[in-house]
Amino acid sequence: MTRPLVIVGCGGFGREVLDVVDAVNAIEPQWDFLGFVDDGPTEDNLAIVDRMGHRVLGGVSWLDQAPPDTAVFIGIGDGAVKERIDKAARTFGLDSGVLIHPTASVGALLDVAPGTIICAGVRITTNVRIGRHVHVNLGATVGHDTELGDYVSVNPLAAISGNVTIGARAMVGTQAAILQGLTVGMDSTIGGAAMVVKDVSENVVVKGVPAR
Protein backbone atom coordinates (compact mmCIF):
# COMPACT_ATOMS: atom_id res chain seq x y z
CA MET A 1 0.00 0.00 0.00
CA THR A 2 1.27 3.46 -0.92
CA ARG A 3 1.46 6.37 1.52
CA PRO A 4 0.06 9.82 0.65
CA LEU A 5 2.70 12.51 0.22
CA VAL A 6 2.80 16.27 -0.26
CA ILE A 7 5.74 18.52 -1.08
CA VAL A 8 5.92 21.98 0.49
CA GLY A 9 7.26 24.42 -2.09
CA CYS A 10 6.57 24.19 -5.83
CA GLY A 11 9.75 25.97 -6.91
CA GLY A 12 12.74 24.34 -8.54
CA PHE A 13 13.89 22.18 -5.66
CA GLY A 14 10.36 21.17 -4.75
CA ARG A 15 9.94 19.84 -8.27
CA GLU A 16 13.30 18.06 -8.01
CA VAL A 17 11.98 16.34 -4.89
CA LEU A 18 9.11 15.05 -7.00
CA ASP A 19 11.70 13.60 -9.40
CA VAL A 20 13.07 11.60 -6.45
CA VAL A 21 9.56 10.41 -5.57
CA ASP A 22 8.97 9.32 -9.17
CA ALA A 23 12.32 7.49 -9.33
CA VAL A 24 11.51 5.58 -6.12
CA ASN A 25 8.02 4.70 -7.34
CA ALA A 26 9.39 3.48 -10.68
CA ILE A 27 11.18 0.67 -8.83
CA GLU A 28 8.47 -0.09 -6.29
CA PRO A 29 5.36 2.06 -5.70
CA GLN A 30 5.65 3.58 -2.24
CA TRP A 31 4.15 7.05 -2.48
CA ASP A 32 0.86 8.59 -3.64
CA PHE A 33 1.72 12.17 -4.56
CA LEU A 34 -1.24 14.42 -3.72
CA GLY A 35 0.25 17.73 -4.85
CA PHE A 36 2.31 20.70 -3.77
CA VAL A 37 1.67 23.04 -0.86
CA ASP A 38 2.92 26.61 -1.21
CA ASP A 39 2.02 29.85 0.58
CA GLY A 40 3.15 32.05 -2.30
CA PRO A 41 3.59 30.25 -5.62
CA THR A 42 4.73 32.39 -8.53
CA GLU A 43 2.81 32.39 -11.79
CA ASP A 44 5.77 30.75 -13.53
CA ASN A 45 5.91 27.92 -11.00
CA LEU A 46 2.15 27.42 -11.16
CA ALA A 47 2.41 27.12 -14.95
CA ILE A 48 5.21 24.56 -14.68
CA VAL A 49 3.28 22.52 -12.11
CA ASP A 50 0.26 22.58 -14.43
CA ARG A 51 2.38 21.37 -17.36
CA MET A 52 3.57 18.52 -15.14
CA GLY A 53 -0.04 17.49 -14.62
CA HIS A 54 -0.04 18.31 -10.92
CA ARG A 55 -1.50 21.06 -8.75
CA VAL A 56 -0.92 23.31 -5.78
CA LEU A 57 -3.36 22.22 -3.10
CA GLY A 58 -3.12 25.42 -1.05
CA GLY A 59 -0.90 27.01 1.54
CA VAL A 60 0.71 25.36 4.53
CA SER A 61 -2.59 25.62 6.41
CA TRP A 62 -3.96 23.03 3.94
CA LEU A 63 -1.98 20.42 5.87
CA ASP A 64 -4.68 20.58 8.56
CA GLN A 65 -7.01 18.77 6.14
CA ALA A 66 -4.47 16.31 4.73
CA PRO A 67 -5.35 12.62 4.91
CA PRO A 68 -4.05 10.80 7.98
CA ASP A 69 -0.49 9.51 7.66
CA THR A 70 0.36 11.98 4.89
CA ALA A 71 4.14 12.39 4.59
CA VAL A 72 5.29 15.99 4.38
CA PHE A 73 8.53 16.69 2.50
CA ILE A 74 9.88 20.23 2.33
CA GLY A 75 11.29 21.38 -1.00
CA ILE A 76 12.76 24.61 0.39
CA GLY A 77 16.43 25.02 1.21
CA ASP A 78 16.31 27.63 4.00
CA GLY A 79 16.89 25.81 7.29
CA ALA A 80 14.82 28.16 9.45
CA VAL A 81 11.90 27.86 7.03
CA LYS A 82 12.18 24.08 7.05
CA GLU A 83 12.08 24.07 10.83
CA ARG A 84 8.99 26.30 10.92
CA ILE A 85 7.11 24.18 8.40
CA ASP A 86 8.10 20.94 10.11
CA LYS A 87 6.75 22.23 13.42
CA ALA A 88 3.51 23.34 11.75
CA ALA A 89 3.05 19.94 10.09
CA ARG A 90 3.54 18.14 13.39
CA THR A 91 1.01 20.48 15.00
CA PHE A 92 -1.44 19.10 12.45
CA GLY A 93 -0.47 15.56 13.44
CA LEU A 94 1.67 14.91 10.35
CA ASP A 95 5.25 13.74 10.03
CA SER A 96 7.32 12.48 7.14
CA GLY A 97 9.39 9.60 5.84
CA VAL A 98 12.75 9.37 4.10
CA LEU A 99 13.41 9.78 0.37
CA ILE A 100 16.53 8.19 -1.09
CA HIS A 101 17.04 8.30 -4.86
CA PRO A 102 17.76 4.83 -6.30
CA THR A 103 21.09 6.02 -7.71
CA ALA A 104 22.35 7.21 -4.31
CA SER A 105 24.83 5.02 -2.41
CA VAL A 106 24.52 4.73 1.36
CA GLY A 107 26.76 2.75 3.69
CA ALA A 108 26.16 0.71 6.81
CA LEU A 109 24.79 2.18 10.03
CA LEU A 110 23.09 5.13 8.37
CA ASP A 111 20.85 6.80 10.96
CA VAL A 112 18.46 9.14 9.18
CA ALA A 113 15.53 11.08 10.65
CA PRO A 114 12.16 11.78 9.00
CA GLY A 115 11.93 14.33 6.21
CA THR A 116 15.42 13.81 4.84
CA ILE A 117 15.86 13.84 1.06
CA ILE A 118 18.91 12.20 -0.51
CA CYS A 119 19.12 13.08 -4.20
CA ALA A 120 20.53 11.35 -7.27
CA GLY A 121 24.21 10.46 -7.29
CA VAL A 122 24.83 11.14 -3.60
CA ARG A 123 27.49 9.04 -1.83
CA ILE A 124 27.23 8.54 1.92
CA THR A 125 29.59 6.16 3.69
CA THR A 126 29.45 4.40 7.04
CA ASN A 127 28.08 5.43 10.46
CA VAL A 128 26.58 8.73 9.34
CA ARG A 129 23.82 10.44 11.34
CA ILE A 130 21.38 12.74 9.56
CA GLY A 131 18.76 14.86 11.32
CA ARG A 132 15.23 15.93 10.42
CA HIS A 133 14.46 17.41 7.00
CA VAL A 134 18.04 17.43 5.79
CA HIS A 135 18.66 17.87 2.06
CA VAL A 136 21.68 16.16 0.48
CA ASN A 137 21.60 17.37 -3.09
CA LEU A 138 22.86 16.01 -6.40
CA GLY A 139 26.25 14.31 -6.35
CA ALA A 140 27.28 15.40 -2.86
CA THR A 141 29.50 13.12 -0.75
CA VAL A 142 29.40 12.59 3.02
CA GLY A 143 32.23 10.75 4.75
CA HIS A 144 32.32 8.29 7.65
CA ASP A 145 31.18 9.16 11.18
CA THR A 146 29.77 12.52 10.12
CA GLU A 147 26.69 14.14 11.66
CA LEU A 148 24.37 16.50 9.81
CA GLY A 149 22.07 18.35 12.21
CA ASP A 150 18.37 19.03 11.74
CA TYR A 151 17.36 21.14 8.72
CA VAL A 152 20.84 21.22 7.16
CA SER A 153 21.08 21.69 3.39
CA VAL A 154 24.02 20.24 1.45
CA ASN A 155 24.09 21.60 -2.09
CA PRO A 156 25.18 19.78 -5.26
CA LEU A 157 28.68 18.30 -5.46
CA ALA A 158 29.67 19.38 -1.95
CA ALA A 159 32.31 17.14 -0.35
CA ILE A 160 32.06 16.57 3.40
CA SER A 161 34.90 14.50 4.83
CA GLY A 162 34.79 12.04 7.72
CA ASN A 163 34.16 12.93 11.37
CA VAL A 164 32.58 16.26 10.47
CA THR A 165 29.78 17.78 12.56
CA ILE A 166 27.42 20.27 10.95
CA GLY A 167 25.01 22.13 13.21
CA ALA A 168 21.30 22.66 12.75
CA ARG A 169 20.09 24.81 9.85
CA ALA A 170 23.56 25.24 8.36
CA MET A 171 23.99 25.33 4.59
CA VAL A 172 26.91 23.89 2.60
CA GLY A 173 27.25 25.52 -0.81
CA THR A 174 27.69 23.91 -4.20
CA GLN A 175 31.12 22.26 -4.63
CA ALA A 176 32.24 23.35 -1.16
CA ALA A 177 34.65 21.01 0.67
CA ILE A 178 34.99 20.46 4.42
CA LEU A 179 38.12 18.73 5.69
CA GLN A 180 38.07 15.83 8.13
CA GLY A 181 37.19 16.28 11.78
CA LEU A 182 35.87 19.84 11.57
CA THR A 183 32.75 21.40 13.05
CA VAL A 184 30.41 23.84 11.32
CA GLY A 185 28.23 25.78 13.77
CA MET A 186 24.46 26.13 13.69
CA ASP A 187 22.93 28.58 11.19
CA SER A 188 26.19 29.08 9.31
CA THR A 189 26.63 29.20 5.54
CA ILE A 190 29.55 27.73 3.60
CA GLY A 191 29.86 29.53 0.28
CA GLY A 192 29.99 27.74 -3.03
CA ALA A 193 33.39 26.20 -3.89
CA ALA A 194 34.78 27.16 -0.47
CA MET A 195 37.49 25.03 1.15
CA VAL A 196 36.88 24.74 4.90
CA VAL A 197 40.15 23.99 6.72
CA LYS A 198 39.21 24.98 10.28
CA ASP A 199 36.12 24.98 12.49
CA VAL A 200 33.34 27.43 11.60
CA SER A 201 31.52 29.33 14.33
CA GLU A 202 27.75 29.59 14.64
CA ASN A 203 25.72 31.98 12.49
CA VAL A 204 28.49 33.16 10.16
CA VAL A 205 29.11 33.10 6.41
CA VAL A 206 32.46 31.84 5.15
CA LYS A 207 33.71 31.62 1.58
CA GLY A 208 36.85 31.31 -0.49
CA VAL A 209 39.97 29.14 -0.39
CA PRO A 210 40.68 28.76 2.41
CA ALA A 211 37.23 29.65 3.74
CA ARG A 212 37.14 32.66 6.05
C-alpha positions in Angstrom: 0.0 0.0 0.0 1.3 3.5 -0.9 1.5 6.4 1.5 0.1 9.8 0.7 2.7 12.5 0.2 2.8 16.3 -0.3 5.7 18.5 -1.1 5.9 22.0 0.5 7.3 24.4 -2.1 6.6 24.2 -5.8 9.7 26.0 -6.9 12.7 24.3 -8.5 13.9 22.2 -5.7 10.4 21.2 -4.7 9.9 19.8 -8.3 13.3 18.1 -8.0 12.0 16.3 -4.9 9.1 15.0 -7.0 11.7 13.6 -9.4 13.1 11.6 -6.4 9.6 10.4 -5.6 9.0 9.3 -9.2 12.3 7.5 -9.3 11.5 5.6 -6.1 8.0 4.7 -7.3 9.4 3.5 -10.7 11.2 0.7 -8.8 8.5 -0.1 -6.3 5.4 2.1 -5.7 5.6 3.6 -2.2 4.2 7.0 -2.5 0.9 8.6 -3.6 1.7 12.2 -4.6 -1.2 14.4 -3.7 0.3 17.7 -4.8 2.3 20.7 -3.8 1.7 23.0 -0.9 2.9 26.6 -1.2 2.0 29.9 0.6 3.1 32.0 -2.3 3.6 30.2 -5.6 4.7 32.4 -8.5 2.8 32.4 -11.8 5.8 30.8 -13.5 5.9 27.9 -11.0 2.1 27.4 -11.2 2.4 27.1 -14.9 5.2 24.6 -14.7 3.3 22.5 -12.1 0.3 22.6 -14.4 2.4 21.4 -17.4 3.6 18.5 -15.1 0.0 17.5 -14.6 0.0 18.3 -10.9 -1.5 21.1 -8.8 -0.9 23.3 -5.8 -3.4 22.2 -3.1 -3.1 25.4 -1.1 -0.9 27.0 1.5 0.7 25.4 4.5 -2.6 25.6 6.4 -4.0 23.0 3.9 -2.0 20.4 5.9 -4.7 20.6 8.6 -7.0 18.8 6.1 -4.5 16.3 4.7 -5.4 12.6 4.9 -4.1 10.8 8.0 -0.5 9.5 7.7 0.4 12.0 4.9 4.1 12.4 4.6 5.3 16.0 4.4 8.5 16.7 2.5 9.9 20.2 2.3 11.3 21.4 -1.0 12.8 24.6 0.4 16.4 25.0 1.2 16.3 27.6 4.0 16.9 25.8 7.3 14.8 28.2 9.5 11.9 27.9 7.0 12.2 24.1 7.1 12.1 24.1 10.8 9.0 26.3 10.9 7.1 24.2 8.4 8.1 20.9 10.1 6.7 22.2 13.4 3.5 23.3 11.7 3.1 19.9 10.1 3.5 18.1 13.4 1.0 20.5 15.0 -1.4 19.1 12.4 -0.5 15.6 13.4 1.7 14.9 10.4 5.3 13.7 10.0 7.3 12.5 7.1 9.4 9.6 5.8 12.8 9.4 4.1 13.4 9.8 0.4 16.5 8.2 -1.1 17.0 8.3 -4.9 17.8 4.8 -6.3 21.1 6.0 -7.7 22.4 7.2 -4.3 24.8 5.0 -2.4 24.5 4.7 1.4 26.8 2.7 3.7 26.2 0.7 6.8 24.8 2.2 10.0 23.1 5.1 8.4 20.9 6.8 11.0 18.5 9.1 9.2 15.5 11.1 10.7 12.2 11.8 9.0 11.9 14.3 6.2 15.4 13.8 4.8 15.9 13.8 1.1 18.9 12.2 -0.5 19.1 13.1 -4.2 20.5 11.4 -7.3 24.2 10.5 -7.3 24.8 11.1 -3.6 27.5 9.0 -1.8 27.2 8.5 1.9 29.6 6.2 3.7 29.4 4.4 7.0 28.1 5.4 10.5 26.6 8.7 9.3 23.8 10.4 11.3 21.4 12.7 9.6 18.8 14.9 11.3 15.2 15.9 10.4 14.5 17.4 7.0 18.0 17.4 5.8 18.7 17.9 2.1 21.7 16.2 0.5 21.6 17.4 -3.1 22.9 16.0 -6.4 26.2 14.3 -6.3 27.3 15.4 -2.9 29.5 13.1 -0.8 29.4 12.6 3.0 32.2 10.8 4.8 32.3 8.3 7.6 31.2 9.2 11.2 29.8 12.5 10.1 26.7 14.1 11.7 24.4 16.5 9.8 22.1 18.4 12.2 18.4 19.0 11.7 17.4 21.1 8.7 20.8 21.2 7.2 21.1 21.7 3.4 24.0 20.2 1.4 24.1 21.6 -2.1 25.2 19.8 -5.3 28.7 18.3 -5.5 29.7 19.4 -1.9 32.3 17.1 -0.4 32.1 16.6 3.4 34.9 14.5 4.8 34.8 12.0 7.7 34.2 12.9 11.4 32.6 16.3 10.5 29.8 17.8 12.6 27.4 20.3 10.9 25.0 22.1 13.2 21.3 22.7 12.8 20.1 24.8 9.8 23.6 25.2 8.4 24.0 25.3 4.6 26.9 23.9 2.6 27.2 25.5 -0.8 27.7 23.9 -4.2 31.1 22.3 -4.6 32.2 23.3 -1.2 34.6 21.0 0.7 35.0 20.5 4.4 38.1 18.7 5.7 38.1 15.8 8.1 37.2 16.3 11.8 35.9 19.8 11.6 32.7 21.4 13.0 30.4 23.8 11.3 28.2 25.8 13.8 24.5 26.1 13.7 22.9 28.6 11.2 26.2 29.1 9.3 26.6 29.2 5.5 29.6 27.7 3.6 29.9 29.5 0.3 30.0 27.7 -3.0 33.4 26.2 -3.9 34.8 27.2 -0.5 37.5 25.0 1.1 36.9 24.7 4.9 40.1 24.0 6.7 39.2 25.0 10.3 36.1 25.0 12.5 33.3 27.4 11.6 31.5 29.3 14.3 27.7 29.6 14.6 25.7 32.0 12.5 28.5 33.2 10.2 29.1 33.1 6.4 32.5 31.8 5.1 33.7 31.6 1.6 36.8 31.3 -0.5 40.0 29.1 -0.4 40.7 28.8 2.4 37.2 29.6 3.7 37.1 32.7 6.0 
